[in-house]
């Protein structure tokens, strides 16, 4: 009899623990972000090498304090993709990161496919928005836009405990 009780307790603990971890990963840390200003979507200009605001509407975004790469956003823009490829800095290695299932405007697989087929282009939003993390903006030919944070080459090295590669800014001091 005691073995059954212990087994049930172990199974119940596993089920509740798994459900808790799932909830925290999918819902617990995320907050929705409202478009509070015209500079919520910015792309780095090829002429000024600085982020510039673009026209947008239908802005939806989420973020979490638990990680700098949890930011995701969706929007639409009336600006033409042809004009944008001439005006803004393209991003060479975009890798859209998955969003929680309930944030249904952001489909990382569909964005990656559009980038691969050339129906969307990725631009540098803001380099080092947080040290080692770039904000990437992808624009589809129909005007749909997507934003996510991605670890850059400086961040990859420093976060692995190595010295930053040449040309990278000095990493911030660690506080523990």
PyMOL commands that set and color helices and strands:
alter all, ss='L'
color gray80, all
select helices_A, chain A and resi 2-28+81-87+108-117+153-159
alter helices_A, ss='H'
color red, helices_A
select strands_A, chain A and resi 30-33+42-44+51-53+57-64+72-76+120-130+133-140+144-151
alter strands_A, ss='S'
color yellow, strands_A
deselect
rebuild
show_as cartoon
